[in-house]
Amino acid sequence: MPAIQSIPTQTLSEKQTITLTSTPEIEIQRGDIARGFYSIAEHLGLNPSEIVFVNSLITDPEDSQDFKLTDLTRTDWCSAQYVAPLTVSGTKSITFEAYPEHTAYLRRYVVEGELITVPEDGKEYPGGSIFPHLNKALEDQKNNEELYNLIKGKRILNSYPTNELSNILKKLGHQSFVSTNDFIRFGCKSYVKDVSRKSNFNVPPGIVFREDDSMESYLNQIRHLIQEYPRKKIWIKASSLGGGEGIFVLQDPDDESLTDALVKIARGYQKMRFFKDDFNNSKIVQNRPFKGIEYFMPIIVDVDVESVASIDKVIYNACVQAVVSKEKITLVGTTLQNTKDGGYVDGFLPWDRESPGIQIAEEEALKLLKKMSEDGYIGYAGVDVLVAKNGDDDGLTPFVLEVNTRLNGSTPLLSLIQRAEALTGQRYYGSNMKKKIRKIDGENGAISIFEWIGYENLYRGKESDFEGILPFVVDAVEATEIAIYMAILAKTPEKLEHFKKRITQSPPQA
C-alpha cells in the first residue's frame, strides 16, 4: 500500500494535455451534458443522429461463456428509465414503460427527442431486459415496425456492454466499444485497487480477497489489516452486488460479525448463480462460504478513511462524472452524495462548484480516468472520491473509492440543471431523492404520484421555469407501494428546501 498523499489547495485549468507513458497524448477538457445524450455522443466523437441509447444490464447466461447474471431484473427495469431526462432533441432512446400516465408526463415535459417504450411483462427471459425486444424487432420486422425503424441502420450505445447486445450489434453490422469481459474488469471494485499504485492516486488502506479460501484465512487477514488502527472501523464490499447490497460497515469487528458479513456475500453470489450448478441451491458452509463457486468476484476490505491517523473527517463524498474515449477525457460535472452504510441516499450539486475540495476530487479522479483510457475504456464513467480534512494541517486528502462505468443516479439531475442554466442563463440548485409511497388509488400508481407531489410543485420544463420535482423513475416494488426516484430543480436554495420538505412530509412512507 503506497503512502497516502495529502494535497494542498490547487486549481484545475480549463484545459490541459497530459502525456501517458507509451500512449498517444490524451486531451483533458471540461464540458457538459446540457444536451443529454447528444452531448455524450459528441464527447465520444460520434454522430448523435446515428445512435440509439439504452440503459439495460442483463446478460443471457446461455449466451455468456464467462459470466452469469440472472436475478437483476428489477434493478435493470428501474435503471432503464434513466434515459428519459437525457433524451433531447436529435436523440433516440429506448426504455420500459412504467405507467402510461408517467410516460405521458415525461413525453410532455421532459423528453424532447424520440423515446420508444417497451413493455416489461416478465414473460421474456430476462423479464427486465430490453434486448429480447430488440431481437424480436430484428427477427419479426413486420410486427415490431416502430422499434425496427428506430434501430435500423443505427448503432446502439448501452451503458452496460453485454454479450446479448454484442449479438444484436453484429446483426446491425456493428460491434461494442468495450467487450463484456472488459466492462466487468473496469467495473469491478478491485480494478481501482489494482491500478492505484501505478497511477499514483490514493485509495483507502485495505486488502482484496480474490479466491475461495477458508473463513479462518479471511479473518486472519482482516485482523492483521486493522491491528495498527486505533479506530477500528472497516468496510466489506462485494464487487457485483450493487445499490448498497453486499456492503457492510463494521465498527470494532469481531469474528462473529466478520463471518456474518462474508456469509451474506456468499449468499448474494449464490443468488446471482456464481456457484457451480451443484452448489447454487446448497446451504452455505460457514467455515468455507465460497466452496463450489465458479465465478469469484473480488471482495474488498477497506479501513474507514476516518480511522486513518492523519485524517480528521470526510468533508466531501463526490462523484466525478466524465466521458472517456481513447483520445479524450471530458469532465462533465461533479455531484455530491449522501450515503448510509454504503447505500445511496441522495445526491446534489454543490453550492460552490469550483471549491478546492471539488477540484481536488476531480484531479484525483483524473488519474484513474487516464488509466482507464489507456487500458481501452470508452464510455460514461462516474468516479466516487472521498475528500477528507487533515487532522494536523489545512490540507485535504482525496481517496478514490470506485468507478461506475455507466450512467449514474445523479446523471439525469446533472444534465437537467446544465440544460436549464444554458437555456435561461440563470443559476440552478438541484438534488436527487428517493421515496417510497403507498398507492392511493390501487391500480393506477402514477395518479397517486402526481397527486402527492402536487401540480404546483411538479417540474414542467419551460412552463415551470425549469423548477420543480421531476419523478424520472417509477418502480412498483410491491402491490401496495411505489418507489420513486426524483430530480429536484430550483433557482434558490430556499426553493429547493421547499420542494424537499414537500417530499419528506407527505404522504406517510409505506
C-alpha positions as CSV (number, residue, x, y, z in Angstrom):
1,M,0.0,0.0,0.0
2,P,1.6,3.3,-1.1
3,A,1.8,6.2,1.3
4,I,-1.3,8.4,1.5
5,Q,-0.7,11.7,-0.2
6,S,-2.1,14.9,1.2
7,I,-2.8,17.6,-1.4
8,P,-2.6,21.3,-0.9
9,T,-5.3,23.5,-2.3
10,Q,-5.0,23.6,-6.1
11,T,-6.9,24.6,-9.2
12,L,-7.6,22.6,-12.4
13,S,-7.0,24.6,-15.5
14,E,-9.8,24.9,-18.1
15,K,-7.9,22.6,-20.4
16,Q,-4.7,20.6,-20.2
17,T,-2.9,17.9,-22.1
18,I,-1.3,15.0,-20.3
19,T,1.1,12.6,-21.8
20,L,0.9,9.0,-20.7
21,T,3.9,6.6,-21.0
22,S,3.8,4.6,-24.3
23,T,0.4,6.1,-25.3
24,P,-0.6,9.0,-27.5
25,E,-1.5,12.2,-25.8
26,I,-4.9,12.3,-24.1
27,E,-6.7,15.6,-24.2
28,I,-8.3,16.6,-20.9
29,Q,-11.1,19.1,-21.2
30,R,-14.2,20.4,-19.4
31,G,-17.5,20.1,-21.0
32,D,-21.2,19.4,-20.0
33,I,-24.1,17.2,-20.8
34,A,-26.6,20.0,-21.1
35,R,-27.9,18.3,-24.2
36,G,-28.1,14.9,-22.6
37,F,-27.3,12.0,-25.0
38,Y,-26.5,14.5,-27.8
39,S,-23.6,15.9,-25.7
40,I,-22.4,12.4,-24.6
41,A,-22.3,11.3,-28.3
42,E,-20.3,14.3,-29.3
43,H,-17.8,13.9,-26.5
44,L,-17.3,10.3,-27.8
45,G,-16.7,11.6,-31.3
46,L,-20.0,10.1,-32.6
47,N,-22.8,11.4,-34.7
48,P,-25.8,11.7,-32.3
49,S,-28.3,11.1,-35.1
50,E,-26.8,7.6,-35.8
51,I,-27.0,6.4,-32.2
52,V,-29.9,4.8,-30.2
53,F,-29.3,4.9,-26.4
54,V,-30.2,2.2,-24.0
55,N,-29.6,1.6,-20.3
56,S,-30.1,-2.1,-19.8
57,L,-27.9,-4.6,-18.0
58,I,-29.0,-8.3,-18.2
59,T,-26.7,-10.8,-19.9
60,D,-28.2,-14.1,-21.0
61,P,-26.3,-16.9,-19.2
62,E,-26.9,-19.3,-22.1
63,D,-25.1,-16.8,-24.3
64,S,-22.3,-15.9,-22.0
65,Q,-19.3,-18.3,-21.5
66,D,-17.7,-16.2,-18.9
67,F,-20.4,-14.6,-16.7
68,K,-23.8,-15.2,-15.3
69,L,-26.3,-12.6,-14.3
70,T,-29.9,-13.6,-13.7
71,D,-31.7,-12.2,-10.7
72,L,-31.3,-8.5,-11.5
73,T,-34.4,-7.8,-13.5
74,R,-36.0,-5.3,-11.1
75,T,-32.8,-3.1,-10.8
76,D,-32.4,-3.2,-14.5
77,W,-36.0,-2.2,-15.1
78,C,-35.5,0.9,-12.9
79,S,-32.2,2.0,-14.3
80,A,-33.5,1.7,-17.9
81,Q,-35.8,4.7,-17.1
82,Y,-32.7,6.9,-16.6
83,V,-32.7,7.6,-20.3
84,A,-35.8,9.8,-20.4
85,P,-34.3,13.0,-19.0
86,L,-31.3,12.7,-21.3
87,T,-33.4,12.2,-24.5
88,V,-33.1,15.6,-26.0
89,S,-33.9,16.9,-29.5
90,G,-31.9,14.9,-32.1
91,T,-31.5,11.8,-30.0
92,K,-33.3,8.4,-29.8
93,S,-33.6,6.1,-26.8
94,I,-35.5,3.0,-25.5
95,T,-36.9,2.4,-22.1
96,F,-39.5,0.4,-20.2
97,E,-43.0,1.9,-19.8
98,A,-43.9,2.0,-16.1
99,Y,-47.3,3.6,-16.1
100,P,-49.0,5.2,-19.1
101,E,-49.6,8.4,-17.2
102,H,-46.0,8.7,-16.1
103,T,-44.8,8.1,-19.7
104,A,-47.2,10.7,-20.9
105,Y,-45.8,13.2,-18.3
106,L,-42.3,12.5,-19.4
107,R,-43.1,13.0,-23.1
108,R,-44.9,16.3,-22.4
109,Y,-42.5,18.0,-20.1
110,V,-39.1,16.2,-20.2
111,V,-38.4,14.2,-23.4
112,E,-37.5,16.3,-26.4
113,G,-36.2,13.5,-28.7
114,E,-37.6,10.2,-29.8
115,L,-38.4,7.9,-26.9
116,I,-39.6,4.3,-27.6
117,T,-41.1,2.4,-24.7
118,V,-41.3,-1.4,-24.5
119,P,-43.4,-3.5,-22.0
120,E,-41.9,-5.2,-19.0
121,D,-44.2,-8.1,-18.8
122,G,-41.9,-10.7,-17.2
123,K,-42.7,-13.3,-19.9
124,E,-39.4,-12.9,-21.9
125,Y,-36.1,-14.0,-20.5
126,P,-34.9,-12.0,-18.8
127,G,-38.0,-10.1,-17.8
128,G,-36.2,-6.9,-17.0
129,S,-34.1,-6.6,-20.2
130,I,-34.7,-4.5,-23.3
131,F,-32.7,-6.8,-25.5
132,P,-35.3,-9.5,-26.2
133,H,-37.5,-6.7,-27.6
134,L,-34.6,-5.7,-30.0
135,N,-34.1,-9.3,-31.0
136,K,-37.8,-9.6,-31.8
137,A,-37.7,-6.4,-33.9
138,L,-34.8,-7.8,-36.0
139,E,-36.4,-11.2,-36.4
140,D,-40.0,-10.0,-37.0
141,Q,-39.9,-6.6,-38.6
142,K,-43.5,-6.5,-39.6
143,N,-45.0,-6.9,-36.1
144,N,-42.4,-4.7,-34.5
145,E,-42.2,-2.0,-37.1
146,E,-41.8,1.1,-34.8
147,L,-38.9,-0.5,-32.8
148,Y,-37.3,-1.9,-36.0
149,N,-37.4,1.5,-37.7
150,L,-35.8,3.1,-34.7
151,I,-32.7,0.8,-34.7
152,K,-32.4,0.1,-38.4
153,G,-29.1,1.4,-39.6
154,K,-28.2,2.8,-36.2
155,R,-25.6,2.0,-33.6
156,I,-26.9,1.0,-30.1
157,L,-25.0,2.7,-27.3
158,N,-25.7,0.9,-24.0
159,S,-24.4,1.8,-20.5
160,Y,-23.7,-1.9,-20.0
161,P,-21.9,-3.8,-22.7
162,T,-23.3,-7.4,-22.7
163,N,-22.9,-10.5,-24.8
164,E,-26.6,-10.2,-25.8
165,L,-26.0,-6.6,-27.0
166,S,-22.9,-7.8,-29.0
167,N,-25.0,-10.3,-30.9
168,I,-27.6,-7.6,-31.7
169,L,-24.9,-5.2,-32.9
170,K,-23.5,-7.9,-35.2
171,K,-26.8,-8.2,-36.8
172,L,-26.8,-4.5,-37.3
173,G,-23.2,-4.6,-38.7
174,H,-21.5,-3.0,-35.6
175,Q,-19.6,-4.1,-32.5
176,S,-19.4,-2.9,-28.9
177,F,-16.9,-0.2,-27.9
178,V,-16.0,-2.3,-24.9
179,S,-16.3,-6.1,-24.6
180,T,-18.4,-7.7,-21.8
181,N,-15.4,-9.0,-20.0
182,D,-13.5,-5.7,-20.2
183,F,-16.6,-3.9,-18.9
184,I,-16.7,-6.3,-15.9
185,R,-13.0,-5.7,-15.3
186,F,-13.4,-1.9,-15.3
187,G,-16.5,-2.0,-13.2
188,C,-15.1,-4.4,-10.6
189,K,-14.1,-2.7,-7.3
190,S,-10.7,-4.4,-7.3
191,Y,-9.7,-2.6,-10.6
192,V,-9.3,0.7,-8.7
193,K,-7.1,-1.0,-6.1
194,D,-5.1,-2.8,-8.7
195,V,-4.1,0.3,-10.7
196,S,-3.8,2.8,-7.8
197,R,-0.1,2.4,-7.2
198,K,1.0,2.6,-10.8
199,S,-1.3,5.6,-11.4
200,N,-0.3,7.3,-8.2
201,F,-3.7,8.0,-6.6
202,N,-4.9,7.4,-3.1
203,V,-7.2,4.6,-2.1
204,P,-8.3,3.6,1.5
205,P,-6.0,1.1,3.2
206,G,-7.3,-2.3,2.6
207,I,-7.0,-5.8,1.1
208,V,-8.7,-7.8,-1.7
209,F,-9.9,-11.4,-1.5
210,R,-9.7,-12.9,-4.9
211,E,-10.4,-16.6,-4.4
212,D,-12.2,-19.2,-2.4
213,D,-10.4,-19.7,0.9
214,S,-11.2,-20.8,4.5
215,M,-13.1,-18.4,6.8
216,E,-10.1,-18.5,9.2
217,S,-7.8,-17.3,6.4
218,Y,-10.1,-14.4,5.7
219,L,-10.4,-13.5,9.3
220,N,-6.6,-13.6,9.9
221,Q,-6.0,-11.2,7.0
222,I,-8.6,-8.8,8.3
223,R,-7.2,-8.9,11.9
224,H,-3.8,-8.2,10.5
225,L,-5.1,-5.2,8.5
226,I,-6.9,-3.4,11.3
227,Q,-4.4,-4.0,14.2
228,E,-2.5,-0.8,13.5
229,Y,-5.6,1.4,13.5
230,P,-6.8,2.7,16.9
231,R,-10.3,3.4,15.4
232,K,-11.3,0.0,14.1
233,K,-14.0,0.6,11.5
234,I,-14.0,-1.2,8.2
235,W,-16.0,-1.7,5.1
236,I,-16.5,-5.0,3.4
237,K,-17.7,-4.7,-0.2
238,A,-18.7,-7.3,-2.7
239,S,-17.8,-6.5,-6.3
240,S,-21.1,-7.4,-8.0
241,L,-23.9,-6.6,-5.6
242,G,-24.9,-3.1,-6.5
243,G,-27.1,-0.4,-4.9
244,G,-25.6,-0.8,-1.4
245,E,-26.3,-4.5,-1.3
246,G,-23.3,-6.5,-0.4
247,I,-21.7,-3.6,1.6
248,F,-21.1,-4.0,5.3
249,V,-19.9,-1.3,7.7
250,L,-18.4,-2.8,10.9
251,Q,-17.3,-0.9,14.0
252,D,-14.8,-2.8,16.2
253,P,-15.5,-6.0,14.2
254,D,-15.3,-9.4,15.9
255,D,-15.1,-12.8,14.4
256,E,-18.9,-13.2,14.5
257,S,-19.7,-10.0,12.7
258,L,-17.0,-10.6,10.1
259,T,-18.2,-14.2,9.5
260,D,-21.8,-13.0,9.2
261,A,-20.9,-10.4,6.5
262,L,-18.9,-12.9,4.4
263,V,-21.6,-15.5,4.6
264,K,-24.2,-12.9,3.4
265,I,-22.0,-12.0,0.5
266,A,-21.7,-15.7,-0.4
267,R,-25.5,-16.0,-0.3
268,G,-25.7,-12.9,-2.6
269,Y,-23.3,-14.6,-5.1
270,Q,-25.3,-17.8,-4.8
271,K,-28.5,-15.8,-5.6
272,M,-26.7,-14.5,-8.7
273,R,-25.7,-18.1,-9.6
274,F,-22.0,-17.6,-9.4
275,F,-21.6,-21.1,-8.0
276,K,-21.3,-24.3,-9.9
277,D,-24.7,-25.8,-10.6
278,D,-24.4,-28.4,-7.8
279,F,-23.8,-25.7,-5.3
280,N,-26.3,-23.0,-6.4
281,N,-29.0,-24.3,-4.1
282,S,-26.8,-25.7,-1.4
283,K,-26.5,-24.4,2.1
284,I,-23.6,-22.1,2.6
285,V,-20.9,-23.7,4.7
286,Q,-19.8,-21.2,7.3
287,N,-16.1,-22.3,7.6
288,R,-15.7,-22.1,3.8
289,P,-18.5,-19.9,2.5
290,F,-17.4,-19.8,-1.2
291,K,-16.8,-23.5,-1.6
292,G,-18.1,-24.6,-5.1
293,I,-18.0,-21.0,-6.5
294,E,-17.4,-20.8,-10.2
295,Y,-17.2,-17.0,-10.7
296,F,-15.4,-15.5,-7.7
297,M,-15.8,-11.7,-7.9
298,P,-13.2,-10.0,-5.7
299,I,-14.2,-8.8,-2.2
300,I,-12.8,-5.6,-0.9
301,V,-12.0,-4.9,2.8
302,D,-11.2,-1.2,3.4
303,V,-10.2,0.6,6.6
304,D,-12.6,3.5,7.1
305,V,-10.9,6.7,5.9
306,E,-11.7,8.5,9.3
307,S,-9.8,5.7,11.0
308,V,-6.5,6.8,9.4
309,A,-4.5,8.7,12.0
310,S,-3.7,11.7,9.8
311,I,-7.4,12.3,8.9
312,D,-9.8,14.5,10.8
313,K,-13.1,14.0,8.9
314,V,-14.5,13.5,5.5
315,I,-16.0,16.7,4.0
316,Y,-17.0,15.6,0.5
317,N,-18.4,12.4,-0.9
318,A,-18.1,13.3,-4.6
319,C,-19.0,11.6,-7.9
320,V,-16.8,13.0,-10.7
321,Q,-18.6,12.3,-13.9
322,A,-16.8,12.1,-17.3
323,V,-17.0,10.8,-20.8
324,V,-13.9,8.7,-21.7
325,S,-12.5,7.8,-25.1
326,K,-9.1,6.8,-26.4
327,E,-8.0,10.3,-27.3
328,K,-10.0,12.5,-24.9
329,I,-11.4,12.7,-21.4
330,T,-14.2,15.3,-20.9
331,L,-15.1,16.2,-17.3
332,V,-18.8,17.0,-17.5
333,G,-19.5,17.8,-13.8
334,T,-19.2,16.7,-10.2
335,T,-22.1,15.9,-7.9
336,L,-22.0,15.2,-4.2
337,Q,-23.8,12.4,-2.5
338,N,-25.0,11.2,0.9
339,T,-24.8,7.5,1.7
340,K,-25.8,5.4,4.7
341,D,-23.9,2.2,5.4
342,G,-22.7,2.2,1.8
343,G,-26.2,2.6,0.2
344,Y,-27.0,5.7,-1.9
345,V,-29.4,8.1,-0.1
346,D,-29.4,11.2,-2.2
347,G,-27.3,13.4,-4.4
348,F,-27.0,17.1,-5.1
349,L,-24.9,19.7,-6.9
350,P,-22.5,21.5,-4.6
351,W,-23.3,25.2,-3.9
352,D,-19.7,26.1,-4.8
353,R,-18.8,24.0,-7.9
354,E,-15.3,25.3,-8.0
355,S,-14.3,24.9,-4.4
356,P,-10.8,23.5,-3.6
357,G,-12.3,20.2,-2.4
358,I,-14.2,19.7,-5.6
359,Q,-11.2,20.4,-7.8
360,I,-9.0,18.1,-5.7
361,A,-11.6,15.3,-6.2
362,E,-11.5,15.9,-9.9
363,E,-7.8,15.9,-10.1
364,E,-7.6,12.6,-8.2
365,A,-10.3,11.1,-10.3
366,L,-8.5,12.1,-13.5
367,K,-5.6,9.9,-12.6
368,L,-7.9,6.9,-12.6
369,L,-9.8,8.0,-15.7
370,K,-6.5,8.4,-17.7
371,K,-5.5,4.9,-16.7
372,M,-8.9,3.6,-17.9
373,S,-8.5,5.4,-21.2
374,E,-5.0,3.9,-21.6
375,D,-6.5,0.4,-20.8
376,G,-9.1,0.8,-23.5
377,Y,-12.3,2.0,-21.8
378,I,-14.8,4.0,-23.9
379,G,-18.0,5.4,-22.4
380,Y,-19.5,7.2,-19.5
381,A,-18.0,7.0,-16.0
382,G,-18.6,8.3,-12.5
383,V,-15.7,8.1,-10.1
384,D,-16.5,8.2,-6.4
385,V,-14.0,10.2,-4.4
386,L,-13.9,11.0,-0.7
387,V,-12.2,14.3,0.2
388,A,-11.0,14.4,3.9
389,K,-9.7,17.2,6.0
390,N,-6.4,16.5,7.6
391,G,-6.1,16.5,11.4
392,D,-2.8,18.3,11.7
393,D,-2.8,21.0,8.9
394,D,-5.1,22.7,6.5
395,G,-4.5,20.2,3.7
396,L,-7.1,17.9,2.1
397,T,-6.6,14.3,1.2
398,P,-8.6,12.6,-1.5
399,F,-9.4,8.8,-1.6
400,V,-10.7,7.1,-4.8
401,L,-13.3,4.5,-3.8
402,E,-14.7,3.1,-7.1
403,V,-15.7,3.8,-10.6
404,N,-19.2,3.2,-12.0
405,T,-18.8,2.5,-15.7
406,R,-22.3,3.6,-16.7
407,L,-24.9,6.4,-16.2
408,N,-25.0,7.3,-12.5
409,G,-28.0,8.0,-10.3
410,S,-27.2,11.7,-10.4
411,T,-26.5,11.9,-14.2
412,P,-30.1,12.9,-15.1
413,L,-30.0,15.7,-12.4
414,L,-26.7,17.0,-13.7
415,S,-27.9,17.1,-17.3
416,L,-31.2,18.8,-16.4
417,I,-29.5,21.5,-14.4
418,Q,-26.9,22.2,-17.0
419,R,-29.7,22.4,-19.6
420,A,-31.8,24.8,-17.5
421,E,-28.8,27.0,-16.9
422,A,-27.8,27.0,-20.6
423,L,-31.4,27.9,-21.7
424,T,-32.0,30.6,-19.1
425,G,-28.6,32.0,-18.2
426,Q,-29.5,31.6,-14.5
427,R,-28.0,29.6,-11.7
428,Y,-30.0,26.5,-10.5
429,Y,-29.7,24.3,-7.5
430,G,-30.6,20.6,-7.5
431,S,-31.0,17.4,-5.5
432,N,-31.8,13.8,-6.0
433,M,-34.2,11.9,-3.7
434,K,-35.7,8.5,-3.5
435,K,-39.1,7.9,-1.7
436,K,-41.5,5.0,-1.2
437,I,-45.1,5.9,-1.0
438,R,-48.3,4.0,-0.7
439,K,-50.5,3.7,-3.7
440,I,-53.5,5.9,-3.1
441,D,-55.9,4.5,-5.7
442,G,-54.8,0.9,-6.0
443,E,-54.0,0.1,-9.6
444,N,-53.1,3.5,-11.1
445,G,-50.0,4.4,-9.1
446,A,-49.0,7.2,-11.4
447,I,-52.0,9.3,-10.5
448,S,-51.1,8.9,-6.8
449,I,-47.6,10.2,-7.6
450,F,-48.8,13.4,-9.2
451,E,-51.5,13.9,-6.5
452,W,-48.9,13.5,-3.9
453,I,-46.3,15.9,-5.4
454,G,-49.0,18.5,-6.3
455,Y,-49.2,20.2,-9.7
456,E,-47.8,23.4,-8.4
457,N,-44.6,21.5,-7.3
458,L,-44.2,19.4,-10.4
459,Y,-41.4,20.0,-12.8
460,R,-42.9,21.1,-16.1
461,G,-39.9,22.3,-18.1
462,K,-40.2,25.8,-19.5
463,E,-43.8,26.0,-18.2
464,S,-42.5,25.9,-14.6
465,D,-39.3,27.8,-15.4
466,F,-37.4,24.6,-15.2
467,E,-38.1,24.3,-11.4
468,G,-39.9,21.6,-9.5
469,I,-39.9,17.9,-8.6
470,L,-39.3,15.5,-11.5
471,P,-40.2,11.8,-10.9
472,F,-38.0,10.2,-13.6
473,V,-38.1,6.6,-12.3
474,V,-41.3,5.0,-11.0
475,D,-41.0,1.4,-9.7
476,A,-44.0,-0.6,-8.5
477,V,-41.9,-2.6,-6.0
478,E,-44.9,-4.2,-4.4
479,A,-48.7,-4.3,-4.9
480,T,-49.3,-1.6,-2.4
481,E,-46.2,0.7,-2.7
482,I,-44.2,2.6,-5.3
483,A,-40.5,3.7,-5.2
484,I,-39.9,7.0,-6.9
485,Y,-36.5,8.4,-7.9
486,M,-36.8,12.2,-8.3
487,A,-34.7,15.1,-9.5
488,I,-35.5,18.4,-7.9
489,L,-34.5,21.7,-9.5
490,A,-34.8,25.3,-8.1
491,K,-33.4,28.7,-8.6
492,T,-32.7,29.3,-4.9
493,P,-31.6,27.1,-2.0
494,E,-34.8,28.2,-0.2
495,K,-37.0,27.0,-3.0
496,L,-35.1,23.7,-3.2
497,E,-35.7,23.1,0.5
498,H,-39.4,23.9,0.0
499,F,-39.6,21.1,-2.6
500,K,-37.6,18.7,-0.5
501,K,-39.8,19.4,2.5
502,R,-42.9,18.6,0.4
503,I,-41.4,15.2,-0.4
504,T,-40.5,14.4,3.2
505,Q,-43.8,15.5,4.8
506,S,-46.5,13.6,3.0
507,P,-47.8,11.0,2.4
508,P,-46.5,8.7,5.2
509,Q,-43.9,6.2,4.0
510,A,-45.1,2.8,3.0
